[in-house]
Amino acid sequence: MSQLLLKTLREDPADADAAGHALLVRGGYVRRLSSGVYTFLPLGWRVLHRIEQLVREELDAAGLQEMLMPALSPLELWQESGRAAFFGHEALPAFTVEGRGGTFVLGPTHEEVVTVTVGAEVDSYRQLPLTVYQIQSKFRDEPRPRFGLMRTRELVMCDAYSFDVDKAAMGTSYQVVVDAYRQIFARLDLDATPVEAVSGAIGGDVNHEFMVPSAVGEDHFVRCPNGDYAANLEVAEAAAPDELAAVVDPPPLVEHHTPDRPGIDDVVAFFSDDGVVAADLLKCLAVLDDEGRPAVLVVPGDREVRVPHGWHLFTDEDFAGRPAFVRGYIGPMGLGGEGVAVLADASLRARPGPWITGANKADHHVSGATLGRDFEVDGFGSYATVEAGDPCPRCGAPLQLVRSVEAAHTFQLGLTYSTKLAGATFLDVEGAEQPFWMGCYGMGMSRLLAVLAEEHHDGQGLSWPAAVAPYDLHLVTVGAGRSPEVLEAGERLYRELRERGAAVLYDDRDLSPGVKFADADLLGMPVRLVLGGKGVARGVVERRRRKGGEEDEVELAGAAAVLAP
């Protein structure tokens, strides 16, 4: 340690917004260069390297082949796939650079590059299935870098891509990689749950996020306590009846003058004397679907609206061009028909009414609105966010809401890229040209380091799983500057452990025991060994396990054979 590039800090950095990240900075693992851009110092690089090696072991064992693609790709390739239109969007915040050869993209992901690369090399179905992967830096113009390595502008990622002859074969390859991912997370001692998710700018129909419960997670997923269902909050659904429930003697539809009360809270306040709460209201939002057609999404007033991917809420211009939609006072009555779809969350089947909702008239609401009597809907779907306690769509058990961080994402792309990019075809058994059926699989290596730090620490510092710790053992000598015997014993044990293949961090610094022990706890190696004058005199070395704190003594004679992993 006297020669290691390392400076530990006693105080959390001012910009740290997560405990794990603060410890990575205090422990000298990483340093911030600019917002969302980090340097990996020697200790951090060793952890990152061990994560990468663990991932390589599992993917290689599953039959994947490692390669390396360029980080720079021509903009024309992204224009051909159609994804250049997403640049600047949060879904695909890419960097572009100008060079002598034109405009290039600093790769945020590599679907286009790998598709044309494999397409040029694979001619026949006999060469399939094929799955390749790389571990490489990615670049994303992240609008909100947060939580240190969790959300950055430059990151290290393992991205894999499978190529198959048909949909069924694609599903088989997909399961192979998903199973390998499960094994990776098990070895990392991370509780990662694959959940149904939104494909976003990557594309494809079937995809799963691997979510790790975390106090600093920016995502949520719901899970069934019986293990029947798990889904990201963006796509999660709750059970709902197939048939519309009956409403017995619904009250009449009554119009109310509600001036300057366009929001749910405003309307609740207006009806406060009647004990009305947000759940008694209908929230109706005007949207344009992915083909530009107007629709109204109807959900209970105490739920957030989930706008389908590719749709967007009305803008000021949209409202100005469609006077039938009265901003802040939209209701489902009378809007359905040619050109406008009224789409209700499936939960309305269980409760058709009565509701309080907009009257489609400025400064007016109605009460008593009942589905089937006062309004109809053109379709039911999952348009409201699911909450804890909602019934599981598989078995009906109350769903649990889990705050989490995304550690990996897998996609069944299908023909999304192979039908758009030239040359992405092979000859089938009949000699006919066919497009590849593809899958893609991403796992953030640098993000995993942050996830591990967040999930494996305590009040004293980090506590790395043995599989990825920068060193297996942390050897500390106490009083070596005053005792030649301690110095000699420390040097000898250090040498013998290394000869047996152990990775040892040897604290040979001339510092107080308190400082050395505090640094050992902060850095978080799985096992700490302490050699002091009393122990050397008795012929023992003290061993303390970082996780759990169990302590014992090992005879110095032959200690290397006992202690080396």
N, C-alpha and C positions, 0 to 999 in steps of 0.2 A: 504493500500500500504506500510505502514511501516513494515508489516510482510510478504509481498509478495516477493518471489524469483524473483527479477527483477532488471536489470541494463540496463538503456537506454543509447544509444550512440549518440553523436552529429554528428559524421562523418560516412560516408559510409565505410564499411569494404573494404579493398584493393582487396579482391578476388571476390567482388560482381559484376556480369556481367548483372544484371537485376534490375530495380528500385524497383520492388515489393520485391525481395529477400533482397535487401539492407535494406528496411524498416522493414522486418521481423527480421533481425539481430539487427538493431538499436533499435527496440522496445522490444527486449528481448523475442521474440517468439521462436526462434530457435538458436542453436549454432552448428557450424561445428566441428565434431570430427575428421574426415579425409575426403579425397576426396570422395564425393558422399554419405557420412554418417553423419546424423544430429541427434542431441538431441532436443526433443520438451520440452521446459521449460513450466511452468504452464500455461502461457497465450496461447502458441501455442497448448498445449494439449487440452485446453478448446475449441479452434476453431476446431481442428481436431475431438474432441468428438461430437461437435454439427453438423458437417458435417455428421459424421457417423450416428447420430441419425436421421437426416433428411432423409438420404438415407434409413435407416431401415423403417421409417414410410411409405415411398412410396412403397418400395418393399413388405413389409408386406401387405399393402393395396391391392397390385396387386396379392396377393395369393402366394408369394414366401415364402419358409421356410428357416430360418437361421440355419446353422450348423457350425461346426469348424473342419477342417481337419488338420492333422499334417503338419508342415513345412518340415519335413524330410520324404523322400520317397526313397525306394530302387532303385538303378540304374537299376536293372533288369526290372522294370516296364517300364522305359523309353526306354530300349533296345527292349522290346516287341512291343511298339508302333512305334518304328523306329526313335523317336525324339532324341535319344542320339547322333545320327550322327550330329545333329545341334549344339551340345554343342561347345562353343568357337566361333560360328558364331555370327555376330551382331544380327541376327534374334532371337537367343535364347542363350544369354550369361549366362549360368548357372554356379553356384558354385557346386562343389562336395566335400564331406568330407569323410575321412576314419574313420571307427569306428570298434568296436569289431565284429559287425554283418556284416561287409563288407563295400561297398561303397554306400553312400547315396547322394541324390540330395537335396540341399536347394531350396525349391520350387520357381521357377520363375513364375509358373502358375500351375493349378491343374487339367487339363483335364484327365490325366491318373488316378490320385487318385480318383476323383469323379466318373469316369466311373466304376472302379472295386468296389467302395463302394456301389453305387446305384445298380449295377448289382447283388451284393450279397443280397440286401434287397428286390428288386422288382422282383416278379415272373410272374405277370399277367398283361395283358392289362388293367384290372380293376383298377390297381394302377396308371395308367397314364391318363392325363399328370401330370408331376411332375417337378417343378423347385425349386432348392435349391440355397442358396448363403452363402457366408462367408465374414467376414471382417478380414483380416489377413496380417501380414508382408510378403512381397515377397523379394527375393534376386536375383539380376542380376549383373553379372560381367560387368557392363557398361564400355565400353572402353573410353567414353568421357563424364564424369559427367559435367553438365553445368546448369547454371541458378538456382542454389540452389536446391530447392525441385522439380524442373521440371524434371530433369534427374539425378537419384540417383542410388546407388548400393543396398540400402535397402529402401523399400517403403511400405506404407500401401495401400492395394487394397481391393476393394469389387469385388469379382468375383462370377458370377452366372452361373448355368448350367441347361439347360432344357432337359427333356427326353420325347419322344413322340413315338406314334405307327407308324407314317408314315410321309411322306414329308409334306403333307398339314397341319397336326397337328403341325409339327415343325414350319411351317410358322406362324401359329396362336399364338403359345407360344412366338415366336420371336417378333411379333408385340406387345404383352402384355408388354414385358420388354422394348422395344423401347419406347412405350408410357409412361411407368413409368420413363424412363430416361428423356424424354422431360419434364415431370412434375418436376423432380428433378432440372434440369437446370433452369426452370422457377422460382422455389422457391429460387434458388441461385442467381438470377438476372444475369445470364450469357447467352449470345447470342450464343448458341451452335447449329450448323448446322450438321445434319447427312449427310455424304457424302459417295459415293461409294469409296471403298478402296481396297488395296491388302491384302490378308489373311495372307501371310507370313508363318512363321513356325507354326501358329495355325491351318491352314487348312480350308477347306470348300469352297463353291462356292459363297455364298452371304454374304457380310459383310459391315458394315458401321462404319466409324469413326465419332465421335462427335467432331467437330472442333470449337474452340473459337477464333475469330480474336484477334491477339495479336502482339504487336510491337516486342516481343522477340521470336515469334514462329519460330520453326525450320522446319515447314511444310508449304505447300501452297495448297490451293484448288481453283478450279474454280467454279463459280456459275453463273447461268443465272439470269439476272435482273428480268425476269418474273417468277422466282421460278420454272422453268421447269426442272432444272438439277443442280446437285452439285456433284463434284467428287474430290478426292485427285489427285494431279498433277501426281502421279505415274500411275493412270489408266484413267485420263480424256481424252475424245475424242472430236474432233471438227467435225462439219458437213462437209461432202465431197460428191461430186456427185457420182451417181452410174455408170454413163457412162464416158468413156474417152473423154475428150475435143479434138476437132480437132486442129491441128497445120497447119497453112497456110504457105506454102513455107518455111519450116525450112531450116536454113543454112546447108551447108555440114559438115560432121564430119571431123574435122581437128586435127591432132596430133601436140602437142607442146612439145619441150624439156624444161623441168622445173627442172633443177638439184637442189638437196638438198631443195626441197619444198614439204614436205610430208603433211603439215597441211593446214587447210582452210585459215588461215591468210597469210601463205606463198604464197598460190596460188592467193589470192586476190591482194597481193602486186605485183605479177608477171604481172597480167593483169590490173594494176591500170590505165594505159593510156587509157584503153577502158571503164573506169567507172564501172568495175565489182565490185559487192559487194558479201557478203557471201551468200545472198539469190539466187544468180545466179549459185551456185555450188551445186553438189550432194555430200553428205557425205555418204560414204559406209563403214560399219564396218563388219568385219568378226566375226562370233559368232559360238558357238556350242549350239545346242538346248538341251532340257532336256534328250534326248536320245543319245547325243554325235554326232549328225549329223551336218556337216558344213552348214552354211547359210550366206547370206549377207543381212544386213539391210540397206535400202536406204532411206535417208531423205533429205530434203532441208538443205543446208549448214549453214543456220542461226538458226537451231533448234538442241536441244540436242537429242540424240538417247535414246529411252526408251527400254531397253533390257527386254524381257519378264521374269517373275519370273521363276527361275530354269535354265535359260540360262546363258552363260558367254562369255565374249570377248575372242578372241584368245590370248593365251600366246605365249611367245617366242618359246616354244616347238611346239605349234600348227602350227605356221608359218613355222618353220623349216621342219616339216613333210608334208607341203602342198605348194610346190613352185608355184602353180598357183595363190596363194594369195600373191600379192606383197605389202608388208607393206608400208602404206602411199600413195599408188598409185592404190588402188583398184577401179575399175569401174564396172558397172553392165553388160557391154558388154561381151557376150561369156561365162559367168560363169554359167548360168543356165543349167540345165540338170540333168542327173542321179547323185544322191549323193549330189548335191548342190542346195539349194533353194535360189532364189533371191526374197526378200520380201520388198515391197515398202510401205512407208506411204501412206495412202489413199489420202492425199493432192495432190499427183502426178497425180491423175485423172483429177484434175482441171487444172494442168499445166504439160502436158507431156514433155515439152521442149521448146526451146533448153537449154541444161545444159552444164556446165563445170564439168568434173569429171576425176577420175583416168583412165589411159589407160591400166591398168594391165601390166605395163612395167615400170621398175625402171626409175625414173627421167623423167617421161612423163605423161602429161595429154592430154585430148581431149576437144575440144569445139564443140558445135552443137549437142551433144548427145540428141536424141529424142526417147521417149518411143513409141514403135510400129514400128519404123523404124530401129533404131540402137540397141535396146535392148528390151527384154521382161521381165516380172516379173511373178513369180509363184503364187503370192498372194498379196493382199493388206490388210493392217491392221493399227492399231494405233501404230506406231513405233517412232513418234516424240512427244516431250513434247508440250502440249498446252500452248498458251500464251494469255495474255489479248487481247481482240478484236477478237479472233477467233470465228467463228459462233457456236452457241449452237446446239448440235446434235438433240435437240428436236424441237426447234422453229426457229433457225437461228439468234437469237439476239446475239449481241456481248458479249462474256463471260467476267466476271470480275475475276481478280486474287487476292486472299486474303491470306495474311500471317497469320498463325494461329498456335495454339498449340492443340494437341490431348488431349481431356479430357476423352474420353471413346471410347471403341471399341466393337462392337457386331458382332457375327459370326453365320451363319447357318452352323454347322459342318457336318450335314448329318450323314453318316455312317463312317466318318473318323477314329474314335477311337473304336466304338463298334464292328467293324469287325476285329480289330487287337488285342484287349485285351480279354483274356479268361473270359467267364462268363457274358459278357455284352449283355445278351439276356433276352427276356420275352416270355411267351406263348400268342399267339394271340387268337382271338375268336374261331378259328378252332382247337386250341390246338397245333399249330405249333410253333416251336421256331423261333423268329425273333430278329434281332439286333435293338438296340435303335436308333431312329433318334434324334440327339442332337443339341443343340445350346449352345453357351457360350457368356458371357457378362462381360467385365471388365471395372471398373471405378477406377482410382487412387485417393484414399482419400487424401493422402499427396500431390499429384500433384494438386488436386483441391484447396488445401489451397494456393499453390503458384499461381495458376491461378487467384484465387479471389484477392490475394494481388496485382497482376499485373494489374488487371482490375479495382480495386476499391482503388485508392489512388490519392493523389494530391501532390502539392509541400510541404505541411506541414506534411504529413504522410499518414497512412492507413485510410480507411473509410469503415468499414465492413458493409455488408448487415445485417439487423436486425436478419435474420434467423440464422446466424452463428457467430455473434459477441461474443467474450468471455464473455462480460457483456452487459446487456441491457443499463445500465446507468453508467456514470462516475461522481461521486459526488466529488466536489472540495471545500474545505473550505479555505477561505482567511483571514489571521489574527487570526486564532483560538488560536495561542500561546499567543496572547496578549488580547484576548477577551473571557472570560468564556461564554458569551452569544452565540457567534458564535460556540464555541466548543460544547456547550450543544445542540444548534439547529442542528448542523451537526450530532452528535451522535443520536439524536432523529429521524431525517429524515432517516438516514441510517437504524436504527432499524425498523422503520415503513414500509419502502420500502421492506425490507427483509421479514417481517411478511406477506406481501401481495404477496410474491413469486417472487419479482423482483431480478434479478442478478445484484448486485451493486458493482462496484469497487470504494472504498472510499479512496480518497487521503487525508490522515490524516497526511502527513509528514510535518515537520516544515521547509518548503522551501519557496522561494519567489513565488509570483503569476506567474511571467513570466516562471519560470521553470515548475510549475505545469500545466500551460496552454499549454506550448510547448509539454510536455509529453502527455497531453490529446489528442492533435492533432496528435501526432505521433502514439499513441496506437489505435486511431480510433474507439472508442465506438460510437454507433449511436447517443446518446444524452449526452451532458455534462450539469451538474447542478452546479451552483456556488452559494455558501453561503458566503457573506461577511458582515461586520459590518453594512453598510448602508442598505443592503437588509433585514437583520434580524430586524433592527430598524423599517423598513416599513412593515415587516411581509410577505416578498416575497422571492422566490428563482428564480434565473435567469436560463432559459433553452435555450440551443443552440443546434441545430441539426447539426451533423457533415457534412452531405451531404447537401449542399445548404447554410448552415450558417444562417438559419432563427433563430431569437432570440425573446423570449417573457418572461414574468414573470408569475409565478404561486403562488397563495396565499399559504403561509406556512401551514395555518390551512386547513387540508384536502389534502395537496399536495400529500401524498402517494397514495391516491385513484385516483388522476388525473394522476400521473406519472407512476405508476406501469403498465407494459404491460398487 
